[in-house]
C-alpha cells in the first residue's frame, strides 16, 4: 500500500478527504446502459453520494446548477465524454473536485486520466477514498472540452452512421475514407507553428494536451494532461500542395478560420461552431479525483517517449 501511495505521489496525485455533499449525475443511456448494469446509482447512494439519474428531455447543465445551489461540494458524472465536459465545466468554474465514472461508450477521458475503465463500481471510491490532482482543460470560443475537437471531414463524419468506428489513432490513415473519395472538404484555414499557411484542410484535430502520435502501440492516448499545451494535428487536402500533407505540433492557442459555421465533433458530440474558432488551454484548471486503487496514468504515460537520434550538425559526415 505504501508503494502504491508513493507511485501515485510520483505522478502528482495526493490523498483527498471525502466531500460533505457529493453529487453524481448518471446518464442511464450511455454505453448501452453500463451504469444501470453496474448498479451505479444504488452503489453511490450506499456510499452517501447523492445520485441524480437523468431522464429524457432533462437539461444536465440545469441539474448541475441546481445541485450547486443546494450546496454540492464535489461533482461526478457517469456517462459519455460529452456529458463529462458539461459537469467538468461547472466544477472548474467553482473550483470543486470532479469525478469521472467510466459509464460511456469509449471512456477516452477516463483512460487518459488513469481511471480503470473496467472497474465502474470501484471508480466510485474517488468520492470516499480518493486521490486528487489538477489537470488542464481546453476551450474553443469559451466552450470547455476534455478530449478533443475535430473539424473538417472528420468533424462532418460525426453525423455519419459509421463515425463511432473511427478512432484517433487511425485518424490520418482513414480521414479520406470516412465519407468516401467524393466528399467535399470544408473550407477551413489556419497558420501552423512554423508560419506555414494551410488553406485547404481535410482534417483539423485539436486536443486538450497532445496525443502520443510517436508511440504506435498507444498513440490513441495522451501521456499527460498537465503540459499546458494543446495538441494540433492537421491534414491537407491531397493534391492541394506537395508532401508532407500532415503536420502535428503543440501550442498554447490556435485560431481556425472559415467563411461559415463549422460542423465539429466536441468530445464525441455534434456541435456547430461560429468562426473564427479560437482555441486555448487552461492549465491546472480542473481538480480531478480518482480511486486510490486505479492507475492514475494513461497507457502512453507509462512508457518513456522514444529517443530520437541527435540531429547532425553542419559539417558532420
Secondary structure by P-SEA (a helix, b strand, c coil): caaaaaaaaaabbbbbccccbbbbbbccccccccccccaaaaaaaaacbbbbbbcccccaaaaaaaaaaacccbbbbcccaaaaaaaaaaaaaabbbbbbccccccaaaaaaaccccccccccccccccbbbbbbbbbbcccccccccccccccccccccccccccccccccccccccccccccccbbbbbcccccccccccbbbbccccccccccccccccccccccbbbbbbbcccccccccccccccccccccccccbbbbbcccccccccccbbbbbbccccccccccccccccccccccccccccccccccc
